[in-house]
Amino acid sequence: MNRNDVYDAVWKRRSVRKYTDKPIESDKVNALRGSISSLNEASGLTMEFAEEFESFRTVLTVMFKNVRSAIVVKGRTDDPHLREKCGYYGEQMVLEATALGLGTCWVAGFNKRSGSLNTKDDETVVCVISIGYSAEEISGTSSIPDAPYRKTKSISEFLEGNTDVPDWVRAGVKSVQFAPTAMNSQKTRFQYADGLVTAHIPSGKLNMVDLGITKLHFELAAGGKFELGSPGRFTKG
Ligand SMILES: Cc1cc2nc3c(=O)[nH]c(=O)nc-3n(C[C@H](O)[C@H](O)[C@H](O)COP(=O)(O)O)c2cc1C
């Protein structure tokens, strides 16, 4: 999928936890599977698309309704950047699914003991992303793309008070305001000095997932690439 379609999805995406019975059409499933395999190749992750996954009832909490498909976001346990990569590449899939008209939700609170996740001995499942057609009413929409529909940290908070930044940095942070984060915690911070941006976040398993997600959102708007890690430097492309 082209980069503009993925970037447009930033403003449209919101977490969807309740789904209709409508199955995902096979051309869309094929497109998602194709993207998953190229992203796995690029990252070393082992994400999988799980269709008509009967056991989601035992995997997800009661907040979720009618989940029939999901992306299992996982990789090798010994990958030192496992969680950040899961965030980055998983969010790429979230945005592609959004562009295909599908609803998604990142899920960290799944039942990790459920045998149905089919995990190999050397793998860790970091998150699950539920995926399907939304059965939710759209409410609380604000004047997108100016502000997300739910609470967000201000651009100044993300920049730790340094608002004297070029437009491309501001655009990057605006895209981050729309990114999903665990419990909407929005803990990634961006420093700008001497033309250089770095992203950092306190250590913690879910924070690392959020770091990957928010770096992708920043990159899509600002144009460029972050190195892995916290702090991680941004190179404008
Ligand atoms: C790493 C991660 C884990 C999450 N885990 C859950 C979860 O277990 N259950 C849930 O209902 N939502 C979960 N979410 C969704 C967040 O609550 C949601 O992204 C956040 O509230 C912002 O709302 P939005 O995604 O609609 O913009 C998770 C999000 C992320 C990024």
The ligand as a Tripos MOL2 file, in Angstrom:
@<TRIPOS>MOLECULE
LIG
   31    33     1     0     0
SMALL
NO_CHARGES

@<TRIPOS>ATOM
      1 C1          0.1420   -1.2430   23.2160 C.3       1 LIG1
      2 C2         -1.3340   -1.0060   23.3790 C.ar      1 LIG1
      3 C3         -2.1000   -1.8660   24.1580 C.ar      1 LIG1
      4 C4         -3.4880   -1.6740   24.3060 C.ar      1 LIG1
      5 N1         -4.2110   -2.5820   25.0350 N.ar      1 LIG1
      6 C5         -5.5620   -2.4250   25.1300 C.ar      1 LIG1
      7 C6         -6.3470   -3.4070   25.8340 C.ar      1 LIG1
      8 O1         -5.8150   -4.3790   26.3710 O.2       1 LIG1
      9 N2         -7.6810   -3.2360   25.8850 N.ar      1 LIG1
     10 C7         -8.2940   -2.1530   25.2800 C.ar      1 LIG1
     11 O2         -9.5310   -2.0570   25.3430 O.2       1 LIG1
     12 N3         -7.5850   -1.2080   24.5910 N.ar      1 LIG1
     13 C8         -6.2330   -1.3270   24.5140 C.ar      1 LIG1
     14 N4         -5.4860   -0.4050   23.7940 N.ar      1 LIG1
     15 C9         -6.1680    0.7250   23.1020 C.3       1 LIG1
     16 C10        -5.9500    2.0670   23.8380 C.3       1 LIG1
     17 O3         -6.7660    2.1030   24.9810 O.3       1 LIG1
     18 C11        -6.2730    3.2250   22.8750 C.3       1 LIG1
     19 O4         -5.3570    3.1970   21.8110 O.3       1 LIG1
     20 C12        -6.1940    4.5950   23.5490 C.3       1 LIG1
     21 O5         -7.1910    4.7030   24.5440 O.3       1 LIG1
     22 C13        -6.3760    5.7500   22.5480 C.3       1 LIG1
     23 O6         -7.6020    5.6700   21.8730 O.3       1 LIG1
     24 P1         -7.6630    5.5070   20.2900 P.3       1 LIG1
     25 O7         -6.8780    4.2790   19.9320 O.co2     1 LIG1
     26 O8         -9.1170    5.3410   19.9720 O.co2     1 LIG1
     27 O9         -7.0470    6.7170   19.6810 O.co2     1 LIG1
     28 C14        -4.1120   -0.5700   23.6690 C.ar      1 LIG1
     29 C15        -3.3310    0.3050   22.8870 C.ar      1 LIG1
     30 C16        -1.9670    0.0890   22.7340 C.ar      1 LIG1
     31 C17        -1.1780    1.0020   21.8470 C.3       1 LIG1
@<TRIPOS>BOND
     1     1     2 1
     2     2     3 ar
     3     2    30 ar
     4     3     4 ar
     5     4     5 ar
     6     4    28 ar
     7     5     6 ar
     8     6     7 ar
     9     6    13 1
    10     7     8 2
    11     7     9 ar
    12     9    10 ar
    13    10    11 2
    14    10    12 ar
    15    12    13 ar
    16    13    14 ar
    17    14    15 1
    18    14    28 ar
    19    15    16 1
    20    16    17 1
    21    16    18 1
    22    18    19 1
    23    18    20 1
    24    20    21 1
    25    20    22 1
    26    22    23 1
    27    23    24 1
    28    24    25 2
    29    24    26 1
    30    24    27 1
    31    28    29 ar
    32    29    30 ar
    33    30    31 1
@<TRIPOS>SUBSTRUCTURE
     1 LIG1         1 GROUP 0 **** ****
